[in-house]
Amino acid sequence: MHYAALCIVCLIIASLLLFRERDGYFVQAVLLKGLASLCFVILGFLCASHVMWPRPATLIFVGLVLGAVADVLLNLRQVFVKVGQTIFLVGILVFLSGHIAYLAAVLPLCPSPILALLAAAVLTFFLMRWIFGKITAKKAFKIFGVVYIGAIVFLNCVAIANLFSYASTFNLLFAAGALLFLVSDIVLILNTFGPENKFSLRFVNLMLYYVGQLVIALSCLFLR
């Protein structure tokens, strides 16, 4: 029950931070975001502890911690506006490091890493081509975007390959969490760099993100 309680508390706090953010209370929003992210970090710690910290669970926990740090950084750009772009890029780099930790956790389980990489390259090309047709962003952001989305797409390809190879509860939950993470980031990019910033898209982005991280944290509970 404490796992479910953490998930509920996380989503409630995430909802509150959305309204604080919308109303311009950016410092409060940063604090709330940190608390919401702390929930999935605690959840990951509890789930990894339950299975005695096998290597994949340890790496997933590292990814969760890096994700929580990146969460705070992304919202700090609204507090420190003058260096907002720099903070945003640093936050993306920290998120990328978290994805690399996730990838290190599941890549050894992949039956065909090269095939997953090729599939990710093709999917990333068409996905970014579609995204670039809908946004306006500086070259630096576009370069970061290609690398960042490419890493998440590769993570998804590996997770899906693992699921097809062995339909375990861990592989199912991890693949679902990775997919939610990818969709969340696509919504974030479109809403941040698109023609209009919409609260409804921000809500979808953040809810998908937190559910994705919670599901990834819970997946540790089913590692064997």
Secondary structure, 3 states (H helix, E strand, C coil): CHHHHHHHHHHHHHHHHHHHHHCCCHHHHHHHHHHHHHHHHHHHHHHHHHCCCCHHHHHHHHHHHHHHHHHHHHHHCCCCHHHHHHHHHHHHHHHHHHHHHHHHHHHHHCCCHHHHHHHHHHHHHHHHHHHHCCCCCCHHHHHHHHHHHHHHHHHHHHHHHHHHHCCCHHHHHHHHHHHHHHHHHHHHHHHHHCCCCCHHHHHHHHHHHHHHHHHHHHHHHHCC
